[in-house]
């Protein structure tokens, strides 16, 4: 999956601290998002936004 802004494939998957999915043992489980290491753009894939 390339970066939608610059097309780079130099990406990492990070926690999206703005979206808590659930709690496990009183600890939040966050959604994931991608960050482009070339241009810095961050996004959540469309299929994950629907959940």
Protein Blocks (a to p, Z undefined) as FASTA:
>chain_A
ZZfklopabdcddddfkbcfbdcehiacdddddddfknopacddfklmmZZ
